[in-house]
């Protein structure tokens, strides 16, 4: 029998399958001396260490590869004995599972304080857990040629990587590994058969489920709990070697160096990514993120070209725009007296003072705005549909077709198992599993919901505070710029409206960053307190919290400017007031679109610059400081595991924040793109840099993450679909209510009186007249004027009309046109979206054929293998053998018909 303590504890927790338990029993039946061999090796003389290269990734014997490293500091605090006992128990149980350990004494470490536990997974452990985890391994080289060269591909030569970098290994037919069928697989060398990513994934699987004792009546297990309690200070797989040079023999090929040379350098920004190599080194989960980011960047290039064309059109037509010409004309705009923009301190002003602002507004508010809004609605559909195709192709190429998330994401979290006091039978597996009733978690759910709501309310409150700032300082800017003669030349392009908008946007961006910093900490803590059952539940919970908050945090100010600012201001003599103190903000006579563009540019550009600087500088500074503190014994050998130990940890949520950053950028590109056609171009430039910055920090500044599998981008795909649908509505409303397109079209077709120049007189027509004598005393400037009326932006009857200051018929015509435009645009875009989604298959035809071919070949190979085993092992006579052949042939035919 095997060791009863380990087997019972592990089996009770439901973490291991029967195959794993059998294997532990086999290992436990070995003699104590054989089990402790690896421990005794750690007692060998230290001089052997000096014979090794400092980049060695092997045990001292130079044969067994280091698959994982644990580190700890032997402190003298009150819990030191408890931690030492936990480590002793944990490491003993690791040996019982078959792992081999070698301990480096602190005297051999760079800082003289840190112990390192090196872990090696021997062949028997690898084959057992490869079967448990369902890892697919090659059984035969594929007879499918790689994708054919696309037309004119020679023109893309400079963008291509060398073939041995892009495709470091041939394509194979694969099957789930089974240790009882080892002869079936292409095993040339047992030490290199499993790639290093698969090896560290297997070891981490064991580490995360290995028990280390019973405390306070509860079973304790898993490396994560030991890291949380600081029993160990770090747990990580090793990089292949140094990133700036090739490894020396006998180390294997240094894939880290190849990645750095061909991927993680900014000078290679125009090159394609070595996606297969990324997958081999970091695992599918990180690999698919870079595939998505690269595909998104490629698709952005099309949107960026069209957006740039729209911007150039606005630039070329800026001087010929009739509205700007009328505003700038001293005989038209110079003669129009506008009503004060604030009470008492603001003076009357002439319309031509906004000449430059009206020209800038035309850059983004012109006829191409409608076209670009519709184009982006179609672009986002094409992007998502083609991404589904790219994802399905990736599933085939990376052997993820039959991958089920249950293998990894639906495993119970050790934290959940440790907190559970009850057990319940799983209806699928019929095994007893830890169970936590819903009523035990309801208080935490309420706290979580209340916290998220409170923080979103705080974001709204901060936005209102920024609005109050803009309202309160607008009058200050206006009076200051009027009184200062030195600002006479500046006033032509830096009006009080623009100055207030710029400073308010910058202040809002700073507030966004501060709120985001604190909320990240709180949301992670609350999610842990909810005690999610599985890793998938944990990721879904924190994704929902973070996305909802960041959606409100980053977009609320843009929504305010786009849909609320200037819409409910009232009219002179009857303005609306915020908190009965501050008069509501008005839009520029040319509309609010230029302010929305300013707000969007500052927040989007600021976030991207800040994010890239943070991602590049933060880990580099931390690593430098850690090395500076550690190097107290510089004469010692600075080993491979110590070099990686001094790097920053990527963390379990590292990839989550990368996706979140990309999705928030996607929102800027799609939700408000009608106001800023250059948004896709800015996003494209950022992503080109982002890919290389992410590659550089992963390759040089972070410890190697534990490899993990994933067959899609997960819940982020649903979020992207939701934002795509919302973007159609927001852009339709921006064109209708924030842009000046619809009022101009209504005037052009219904109210223009000049056949030769239909837009002549539009500016005068869009302004209503107010009698100065109707101003309340507390709002009108005190000085006497030689004019009796002023103008304001609205469609209202003049003061001599029976229904003075009520909305006139043109207002209702414009409103009807706006609503009609929204309905027509949404229906057109949604119709095209549905047609494209129907026409573009989720799985390309050639991929479907390859999947069917591989399934058929796998069945045939397995069938032939089983027949050979029957001939060799069963020693049956010819008649019995014929029956077996017939049965197997029938199985193959049935499989073919099924496929």
HUWOKA-V408623 format. One record per residue. N is the residue number from 1. RES is the residue in one letter. PHI is phi in whole degrees, -180 to 180 (* if undefined). PSI is psi in whole degrees, -180 to 180 (none if undefined). D_LAST is the distance of its C-alpha to the last C-alpha in whole Angstrom. Layout:
# HUWOKA-V408623
[[N RES PHI PSI D_LAST] [N RES PHI PSI D_LAST]]
This chain:
# HUWOKA-V408623
[[1 X * 154 45] [2 X -82 179 44] [3 X -63 115 46] [4 X -66 -33 46] [5 X -65 -52 47] [6 X -68 -48 44] [7 X -61 -46 41] [8 X -65 -45 43] [9 X -64 -46 43] [10 X -70 -43 40] [11 X -69 -37 38] [12 X -61 -39 40] [13 X -72 -9 39] [14 X 71 23 35] [15 X -91 -25 34] [16 X -115 149 33] [17 X -82 174 30] [18 X -64 -33 32] [19 X -63 -41 30] [20 X -67 -41 33] [21 X -64 -41 36] [22 X -60 -41 35] [23 X -66 -41 36] [24 X -62 -39 39] [25 X -61 -44 40] [26 X -61 -44 40] [27 X -67 -37 41] [28 X -70 -25 44] [29 X -76 -11 45] [30 X -69 160 46] [31 X -68 151 50] [32 X -56 -36 51] [33 X -65 -39 53] [34 X -72 -33 49] [35 X -70 -31 48] [36 X -93 6 51] [37 X -55 -48 50] [38 X -65 -31 49] [39 X -68 -41 52] [40 X -66 -31 54] [41 X -60 -34 53] [42 X -66 -14 54] [43 X -88 0 58] [44 X -64 157 58] [45 X -57 144 61] [46 X -71 -16 60] [47 X -64 -23 61] [48 X -61 -32 58] [49 X -63 -36 56] [50 X -71 -16 58] [51 X -79 -17 57] [52 X -83 153 54] [53 X -67 148 53] [54 X -68 -13 53] [55 X -98 10 49] [56 X -64 136 48] [57 X -114 31 45] [58 X -122 162 46] [59 X -63 177 48] [60 X -63 -24 51] [61 X -75 -7 50] [62 X 73 9 48] [63 X -116 -48 45] [64 X -83 124 43] [65 X -78 141 42] [66 X -81 118 42] [67 X -98 -24 39] [68 X -157 154 41] [69 X -133 134 45] [70 X -113 144 47] [71 X -132 151 50] [72 X -156 158 53] [73 X -110 126 57] [74 X -82 83 59] [75 X -83 172 61] [76 X -112 23 64] [77 X -75 176 64] [78 X -65 -26 64] [79 X -94 11 60] [80 X -60 -42 60] [81 X -66 -40 61] [82 X -64 -45 58] [83 X -65 -40 55] [84 X -63 -39 56] [85 X -67 -40 56] [86 X -62 -45 52] [87 X -63 -42 51] [88 X -61 -46 53] [89 X -65 -44 50] [90 X -63 -47 47] [91 X -68 -34 48] [92 X -64 -42 48] [93 X -69 -31 45] [94 X -64 -41 43] [95 X -65 -36 45] [96 X -68 -24 44] [97 X -81 -6 40] [98 X 108 -8 40] [99 X -69 149 41] [100 X -109 134 44] [101 X -120 146 47] [102 X -139 126 49] [103 X -105 130 52] [104 X -97 122 54] [105 X -67 153 58] [106 X -63 -24 59] [107 X -66 -21 62] [108 X -94 0 59] [109 X -89 162 58] [110 X -64 -41 59] [111 X -93 -6 60] [112 X 74 11 62] [113 X -126 -21 60] [114 X -102 130 57] [115 X -91 146 55] [116 X -125 130 51] [117 X -108 110 49] [118 X -92 136 46] [119 X -120 134 43] [120 X -125 132 41] [121 X -99 111 38] [122 X -71 172 38] [123 X -55 -45 35] [124 X -62 -38 35] [125 X -67 -44 35] [126 X -62 -46 32] [127 X -69 -34 29] [128 X -65 -50 30] [129 X -82 -21 30] [130 X -64 -38 27] [131 X -69 -42 25] [132 X -62 -43 26] [133 X -83 -3 25] [134 X 67 35 22] [135 X -73 131 23] [136 X -89 135 20] [137 X -131 157 22] [138 X -70 140 21] [139 X -119 -20 20] [140 X -166 145 20] [141 X -68 137 21] [142 X -67 142 19] [143 X -95 6 19] [144 X -85 128 18] [145 X -71 153 21] [146 X -64 166 23] [147 X -52 135 23] [148 X -68 157 25] [149 X -66 137 29] [150 X -78 157 29] [151 X -57 144 32] [152 X 59 25 36] [153 X -66 -21 34] [154 X -63 -25 38] [155 X -71 -21 39] [156 X -96 10 38] [157 X -51 -47 39] [158 X -62 -21 41] [159 X -87 -12 38] [160 X -85 153 36] [161 X -95 160 36] [162 X -56 146 36] [163 X -60 -37 33] [164 X -73 -16 34] [165 X -90 -43 34] [166 X -68 -42 31] [167 X -127 81 29] [168 X -68 -19 31] [169 X -133 152 28] [170 X -66 166 25] [171 X -86 141 22] [172 X -129 154 20] [173 X -79 137 16] [174 X -126 162 17] [175 X -148 156 17] [176 X -62 133 19] [177 X -69 137 22] [178 X -133 126 23] [179 X -69 -21 27] [180 X -83 -4 27] [181 X -124 37 24] [182 X -60 -31 26] [183 X -65 -20 26] [184 X -72 -29 23] [185 X -92 157 23] [186 X -82 77 26] [187 X -99 101 29] [188 X -90 -38 32] [189 X -144 118 34] [190 X -61 -32 34] [191 X -71 -24 36] [192 X -117 4 34] [193 X -63 -49 30] [194 X -87 124 30] [195 X -64 160 31] [196 X -61 -31 34] [197 X -66 -40 32] [198 X -69 -37 30] [199 X -65 -47 33] [200 X -71 -27 35] [201 X -67 -41 32] [202 X -65 -45 32] [203 X -64 -41 36] [204 X -64 -36 36] [205 X -58 -42 34] [206 X -70 -45 36] [207 X -60 -39 39] [208 X -75 -9 38] [209 X -123 4 38] [210 X -83 129 41] [211 X -77 156 44] [212 X -135 18 47] [213 X 133 -179 50] [214 X -120 125 51] [215 X -131 132 53] [216 X 55 36 55] [217 X 77 4 53] [218 X -117 143 49] [219 X -74 133 47] [220 X -115 136 46] [221 X -159 160 44] [222 X 98 138 42] [223 X -65 -30 43] [224 X -64 -39 43] [225 X -68 -37 46] [226 X -69 -34 48] [227 X -71 -40 47] [228 X -64 -39 49] [229 X -84 4 51] [230 X 63 22 52] [231 X -66 -42 52] [232 X -115 148 50] [233 X -92 -24 51] [234 X -160 155 47] [235 X -146 122 44] [236 X -159 149 42] [237 X -81 158 40] [238 X -86 146 42] [239 X -68 161 42] [240 X -66 -29 41] [241 X 172 -165 45] [242 X -74 145 47] [243 X -80 -15 46] [244 X -98 -1 48] [245 X -154 158 48] [246 X -69 152 46] [247 X -76 151 46] [248 X -89 154 48] [249 X -61 141 47] [250 X -97 13 46] [251 X -61 148 44] [252 X -70 178 40] [253 X -56 132 39] [254 X -86 92 41] [255 X -69 -26 38] [256 X -62 -43 40] [257 X -64 -43 42] [258 X -63 -42 40] [259 X -63 -42 39] [260 X -65 -41 42] [261 X -71 -35 43] [262 X -111 0 40] [263 X -142 -41 39] [264 X -96 23 42] [265 X -116 135 45] [266 X -64 -28 46] [267 X -67 -14 47] [268 X -99 24 43] [269 X -61 -26 43] [270 X -90 -6 41] [271 X -85 155 39] [272 X -70 165 35] [273 X -93 145 34] [274 X -81 76 33] [275 X -64 -40 30] [276 X -64 -38 28] [277 X -69 -38 31] [278 X -63 -43 32] [279 X -65 -42 29] [280 X -64 -35 29] [281 X -89 -42 33] [282 X -106 -12 33] [283 X 98 166 29] [284 X -68 -33 27] [285 X -65 -46 29] [286 X -73 -37 31] [287 X -59 -42 29] [288 X -71 -26 27] [289 X -64 -45 31] [290 X -71 -31 32] [291 X -63 -46 29] [292 X -63 -47 30] [293 X -63 -40 34] [294 X -67 -42 33] [295 X -66 -43 31] [296 X -60 -40 33] [297 X -67 -41 36] [298 X -61 -44 35] [299 X -68 -32 34] [300 X -63 -28 38] [301 X -61 -37 39] [302 X -68 -45 38] [303 X -65 -36 40] [304 X -66 -40 43] [305 X -64 -46 44] [306 X -66 -42 44] [307 X -63 -41 46] [308 X -66 -38 48] [309 X -63 -41 49] [310 X -64 -39 49] [311 X -66 -42 52] [312 X -64 -38 53] [313 X -60 -45 54] [314 X -63 -37 56] [315 X -68 -43 58] [316 X -71 -32 59] [317 X -94 4 60] [318 X -64 -46 61] [319 X -74 -21 65] [320 X -95 6 65] [321 X -73 122 63] [322 X -64 -36 66] [323 X -64 -46 66] [324 X -64 -38 67] [325 X -63 -40 69] [326 X -69 -41 71] [327 X -64 -40 71] [328 X -80 -19 72] [329 X -68 121 75] [330 X -61 -25 78] [331 X -83 -15 79] [332 X -114 -72 76] [333 X -63 -32 75] [334 X -72 -18 78] [335 X -99 -7 80] [336 X -91 118 77] [337 X -93 121 78] [338 X -95 150 75] [339 X -70 153 76] [340 X -59 145 76] [341 X -89 -8 73] [342 X -149 169 74] [343 X -82 144 77] [344 X 65 -66 81] [345 X -80 -22 80] [346 X -85 140 78] [347 X -101 170 80] [348 X -67 154 79] [349 X -145 158 77] [350 X -95 143 77] [351 X -62 -32 73] [352 X -71 -6 74] [353 X -70 -16 73] [354 X -100 23 70] [355 X -56 -54 70] [356 X -65 -39 67] [357 X -63 -37 65] [358 X -68 -34 64] [359 X -69 -43 64] [360 X -62 -39 61] [361 X -61 -36 60] [362 X -68 -23 59] [363 X -55 -37 57] [364 X -113 -12 54] [365 X -118 79 55] [366 X -142 -172 55] [367 X -62 -28 53] [368 X -73 -14 50] [369 X -59 -44 50] [370 X -64 -46 48] [371 X -59 -45 46] [372 X -68 -36 45] [373 X -63 -43 44] [374 X -69 -41 42] [375 X -58 -45 40] [376 X -68 -31 39] [377 X -63 -38 38] [378 X -76 -39 35] [379 X -59 -44 35] [380 X -66 -32 34] [381 X -68 -46 31] [382 X -61 -41 30] [383 X -59 -49 30] [384 X -69 -37 28] [385 X -70 -43 25] [386 X -69 -30 25] [387 X -66 -38 25] [388 X -61 -39 22] [389 X -65 -44 21] [390 X -62 -38 22] [391 X -68 -41 21] [392 X -67 -37 18] [393 X -66 -38 18] [394 X -66 -39 20] [395 X -59 -39 18] [396 X -70 -48 16] [397 X -65 -32 19] [398 X -104 18 20] [399 X 57 47 17] [400 X -115 11 18] [401 X -61 -45 14] [402 X -100 10 14] [403 X -70 132 18] [404 X -115 137 19] [405 X -61 -24 23] [406 X -58 -29 24] [407 X -58 -30 24] [408 X -130 -56 27] [409 X -71 -25 28] [410 X -95 9 28] [411 X -72 147 30] [412 X -68 138 34] [413 X -74 137 37] [414 X -56 -35 39] [415 X -63 -37 42] [416 X -68 -44 41] [417 X -64 -37 40] [418 X -69 -30 44] [419 X -86 -15 45] [420 X -80 134 44] [421 X -108 -11 46] [422 X -115 162 44] [423 X -132 151 41] [424 X -144 144 38] [425 X -76 129 35] [426 X -73 122 32] [427 X -65 -19 30] [428 X -90 -54 27] [429 X -86 -14 28] [430 X 62 24 31] [431 X -110 154 33] [432 X -76 131 36] [433 X -129 154 36] [434 X -59 143 39] [435 X -141 135 40] [436 X -124 118 42] [437 X -60 154 43] [438 X -63 -37 43] [439 X -64 -22 47] [440 X -74 -25 47] [441 X -104 -11 45] [442 X -56 -45 47] [443 X -57 -38 50] [444 X -71 -35 48] [445 X -62 -43 46] [446 X -63 -44 49] [447 X -62 -41 50] [448 X -63 -49 47] [449 X -62 -41 47] [450 X -65 -39 51] [451 X -66 -45 51] [452 X -62 -44 48] [453 X -63 -43 50] [454 X -61 -44 54] [455 X -71 -35 52] [456 X -67 -37 51] [457 X -64 -36 54] [458 X -64 -38 56] [459 X -62 -46 54] [460 X -61 -42 55] [461 X -62 -42 59] [462 X -65 -36 59] [463 X -65 -42 58] [464 X -63 -39 61] [465 X -62 -39 63] [466 X -67 -38 62] [467 X -62 -44 63] [468 X -60 -41 66] [469 X -59 -47 67] [470 X -62 -41 66] [471 X -68 -40 68] [472 X -75 -34 71] [473 X -90 -13 71] [474 X -60 -46 71] [475 X -63 -38 74] [476 X -64 -46 75] [477 X -62 -43 74] [478 X -63 -49 75] [479 X -68 -37 79] [480 X -66 -43 79] [481 X -72 -27 77] [482 X -72 -38 80] [483 X -82 -26 83] [484 X -87 112 82] [485 X -68 -28 83] [486 X -67 -17 82] [487 X -96 14 78] [488 X -61 -42 79] [489 X -77 -26 77] [490 X -74 -32 74] [491 X -62 -21 74] [492 X -66 -30 73] [493 X -121 -18 69] [494 X -113 76 69] [495 X -75 163 70] [496 X -56 -36 70] [497 X -63 -48 67] [498 X -67 -41 65] [499 X -61 -46 67] [500 X -64 -41 66] [501 X -64 -43 62] [502 X -65 -50 62] [503 X -66 -38 64] [504 X -64 -40 62] [505 X -66 -42 59] [506 X -65 -43 59] [507 X -62 -41 61] [508 X -63 -39 58] [509 X -64 -41 55] [510 X -63 -43 58] [511 X -62 -40 57] [512 X -59 -46 53] [513 X -65 -41 53] [514 X -66 -48 56] [515 X -62 -40 54] [516 X -64 -40 50] [517 X -60 -49 52] [518 X -73 -36 53] [519 X -68 -34 50] [520 X -57 -43 48] [521 X -66 -45 50] [522 X -68 -42 50] [523 X -65 -38 46] [524 X -64 -41 45] [525 X -67 -44 48] [526 X -65 -40 47] [527 X -63 -39 43] [528 X -64 -38 44] [529 X -68 -24 47] [530 X -70 -17 44] [531 X 53 63 42] [532 X -60 146 39] [533 X -73 -45 36] [534 X -123 168 33] [535 X -63 -35 33] [536 X -66 -42 31] [537 X -64 -39 34] [538 X -64 -48 37] [539 X -65 -40 35] [540 X -64 -40 34] [541 X -65 -49 38] [542 X -72 -30 40] [543 X -64 -46 37] [544 X -61 -47 39] [545 X -62 -50 42] [546 X -68 -40 42] [547 X -69 -44 41] [548 X -59 -45 43] [549 X -67 -48 46] [550 X -68 -30 45] [551 X -60 -50 44] [552 X -68 -41 48] [553 X -65 -47 50] [554 X -85 -30 49] [555 X -102 -14 48] [556 X -60 -43 51] [557 X -66 -36 54] [558 X -68 -40 52] [559 X -62 -38 51] [560 X -63 -50 55] [561 X -65 -38 56] [562 X -73 -40 53] [563 X -121 -9 54] [564 X -124 -38 57] [565 X -63 131 59] [566 X 77 1 62] [567 X -92 -21 61] [568 X -133 46 63] [569 X -89 -15 66] [570 X 81 -146 69] [571 X -149 166 71] [572 X -53 134 75] [573 X 91 -19 77] [574 X -147 55 74] [575 X -76 156 72] [576 X -91 149 69] [577 X -126 140 70] [578 X -84 120 67] [579 X 57 26 69] [580 X 61 21 72] [581 X -124 -54 73] [582 X -102 131 71] [583 X -71 138 70] [584 X -59 149 67] [585 X -71 142 65] [586 X -105 156 66] [587 X -84 162 63] [588 X -62 152 65] [589 X -53 -24 66] [590 X -87 1 63] [591 X 106 174 61] [592 X -91 0 59] [593 X -64 -38 56] [594 X -66 -32 58] [595 X -71 -39 58] [596 X -64 -40 55] [597 X -61 -44 54] [598 X -62 -47 56] [599 X -61 -47 55] [600 X -64 -42 51] [601 X -63 -46 52] [602 X -66 -46 54] [603 X -70 -45 52] [604 X -67 -49 49] [605 X -67 -43 51] [606 X -61 -42 52] [607 X -64 -42 49] [608 X -68 -43 48] [609 X -66 -46 51] [610 X -62 -42 51] [611 X -64 -44 48] [612 X -68 -39 48] [613 X -65 -44 51] [614 X -62 -45 50] [615 X -65 -33 47] [616 X -86 -43 49] [617 X -83 -42 52] [618 X -57 -56 52] [619 X -65 -32 50] [620 X -66 -42 52] [621 X -67 -42 55] [622 X -62 -44 54] [623 X -65 -41 53] [624 X -62 -44 56] [625 X -66 -39 58] [626 X -66 -42 57] [627 X -66 -39 57] [628 X -63 -40 61] [629 X -74 -31 61] [630 X -80 -32 60] [631 X -79 74 61] [632 X -97 -21 65] [633 X -123 71 64] [634 X -66 -18 63] [635 X -77 -13 64] [636 X -75 163 61] [637 X -78 124 58] [638 X -88 94 56] [639 X -79 169 53] [640 X -57 -46 49] [641 X -69 -29 48] [642 X -75 -37 52] [643 X -60 -45 51] [644 X -70 -32 47] [645 X -63 -33 49] [646 X -80 -3 52] [647 X -85 164 49] [648 X -79 147 48] [649 X -82 134 45] [650 X -69 -34 42] [651 X 81 157 41] [652 X -70 -22 39] [653 X -105 10 39] [654 X -59 -45 40] [655 X -71 -33 36] [656 X -58 -45 37] [657 X -70 -30 40] [658 X -67 -45 38] [659 X -63 -43 36] [660 X -61 -43 39] [661 X -61 -43 41] [662 X -68 -41 38] [663 X -68 -39 37] [664 X -63 -41 41] [665 X -63 -41 42] [666 X -57 -37 39] [667 X -64 -42 41] [668 X -63 -38 44] [669 X -72 -31 42] [670 X -107 -42 41] [671 X -69 -37 43] [672 X -123 22 46] [673 X -69 -21 45] [674 X -64 -25 47] [675 X -90 -13 50] [676 X -150 84 50] [677 X -65 -12 48] [678 X -85 -3 48] [679 X -58 -45 46] [680 X -61 -34 43] [681 X -67 -43 45] [682 X -63 -42 46] [683 X -65 -39 43] [684 X -62 -49 42] [685 X -62 -41 45] [686 X -63 -44 44] [687 X -69 -33 41] [688 X -60 -42 42] [689 X -73 -40 44] [690 X -59 -43 42] [691 X -59 -46 39] [692 X -73 -35 42] [693 X -67 -45 44] [694 X -62 -42 41] [695 X -64 -43 40] [696 X -64 -45 44] [697 X -70 -36 44] [698 X -66 -38 41] [699 X -81 -34 42] [700 X -115 -28 46] [701 X -110 -13 47] [702 X -117 149 44] [703 X -62 158 43] [704 X -68 123 40] [705 X -70 155 38] [706 X -69 132 35] [707 X -65 141 32] [708 X -142 153 29] [709 X -98 150 26] [710 X -162 144 25] [711 X -109 1 22] [712 X -159 179 24] [713 X -86 4 27] [714 X 72 -138 27] [715 X -66 -20 30] [716 X -63 -29 31] [717 X -65 -41 29] [718 X -64 -39 30] [719 X -64 -41 33] [720 X -63 -40 33] [721 X -63 -43 31] [722 X -62 -43 34] [723 X -68 -33 37] [724 X -64 -43 35] [725 X -67 -45 36] [726 X -63 -35 39] [727 X -63 -32 40] [728 X -62 -45 40] [729 X -67 -46 43] [730 X -64 -42 45] [731 X -70 -35 45] [732 X -64 -43 46] [733 X -70 -36 49] [734 X -63 -46 50] [735 X -63 -40 50] [736 X -76 -47 52] [737 X -107 -25 54] [738 X -98 -38 55] [739 X -76 165 55] [740 X -102 14 58] [741 X -64 -51 56] [742 X -64 -48 56] [743 X -57 -37 60] [744 X -67 -40 60] [745 X -66 -39 58] [746 X -63 -43 60] [747 X -64 -42 63] [748 X -59 -45 62] [749 X -93 -22 61] [750 X -120 -29 64] [751 X -121 -8 67] [752 X -69 138 68] [753 X -113 2 71] [754 X -114 108 71] [755 X -69 -33 69] [756 X -77 -39 69] [757 X -127 83 68] [758 X -60 -29 66] [759 X -91 0 66] [760 X -68 130 69] [761 X 92 1 71] [762 X -64 -42 67] [763 X -61 -46 69] [764 X -64 -37 72] [765 X -68 -30 70] [766 X -82 -5 67] [767 X -109 135 70] [768 X -96 165 72] [769 X -110 139 76] [770 X -129 137 78] [771 X -82 122 82] [772 X -59 -32 83] [773 X -64 -19 85] [774 X -85 -4 83] [775 X -66 136 81] [776 X -62 150 82] [777 X -62 -31 85] [778 X -81 -1 83] [779 X -116 -23 80] [780 X -83 143 82] [781 X -59 145 84] [782 X -74 -29 87] [783 X -68 146 89] [784 X -77 146 90] [785 X -122 159 88] [786 X -97 17 89] [787 X -127 155 86] [788 X -109 -15 85] [789 X -130 159 82] [790 X -137 164 79] [791 X -112 156 75] [792 X -149 159 72] [793 X -84 106 68] [794 X -180 172 67] [795 X -115 91 68] [796 X -135 158 71] [797 X -69 149 74] [798 X -72 170 77] [799 X -66 -20 80] [800 X -91 8 82] [801 X -91 155 79] [802 X -61 -36 80] [803 X -107 50 76] [804 X -58 138 77] [805 X 69 7 74] [806 X -87 158 72] [807 X -64 135 68] [808 X -89 -180 69] [809 X -66 -32 67] [810 X -63 -35 65] [811 X -59 -44 64] [812 X -73 -32 62] [813 X -65 -44 61] [814 X -64 -44 60] [815 X -62 -42 58] [816 X -63 -39 56] [817 X -66 -39 55] [818 X -63 -46 53] [819 X -66 -38 52] [820 X -63 -43 51] [821 X -61 -44 49] [822 X -59 -47 47] [823 X -65 -46 46] [824 X -65 -48 45] [825 X -62 -46 44] [826 X -61 -43 41] [827 X -67 -40 40] [828 X -64 -49 39] [829 X -65 -45 38] [830 X -65 -37 35] [831 X -63 -46 34] [832 X -63 -40 34] [833 X -60 -47 32] [834 X -67 -38 29] [835 X -65 -44 29] [836 X -64 -42 28] [837 X -63 -34 26] [838 X -76 -37 24] [839 X -77 -32 24] [840 X -94 113 23] [841 X -69 148 19] [842 X -67 -35 18] [843 X -118 118 16] [844 X -59 153 17] [845 X -61 -42 14] [846 X -67 -33 15] [847 X -68 -41 14] [848 X -60 -41 11] [849 X -66 -40 10] [850 X -64 -41 12] [851 X -62 -45 10] [852 X -63 -42 6] [853 X -62 -44 9] [854 X -66 -41 11] [855 X -61 -43 8] [856 X -65 -44 8] [857 X -66 -37 11] [858 X -64 -44 12] [859 X -63 -41 11] [860 X -65 -44 13] [861 X -63 -43 16] [862 X -64 -39 16] [863 X -64 -47 16] [864 X -64 -38 19] [865 X -64 -44 21] [866 X -66 -37 21] [867 X -65 -42 22] [868 X -62 -39 25] [869 X -67 -37 26] [870 X -63 -44 26] [871 X -62 -40 28] [872 X -82 -42 30] [873 X -100 -34 31] [874 X -84 -22 31] [875 X 53 47 33] [876 X -93 158 32] [877 X -75 172 33] [878 X -63 -38 31] [879 X -67 -45 31] [880 X -64 -37 29] [881 X -64 -39 27] [882 X -62 -39 26] [883 X -62 -45 25] [884 X -62 -41 23] [885 X -61 -44 21] [886 X -61 -43 20] [887 X -62 -45 19] [888 X -66 -39 17] [889 X -64 -40 15] [890 X -61 -40 14] [891 X -62 -42 12] [892 X -65 -45 11] [893 X -61 -40 10] [894 X -63 -41 9] [895 X -64 -42 6] [896 X -61 -45 5] [897 X -64 -35 5] [898 X -66 -43 4] [899 X -69 none 0]]
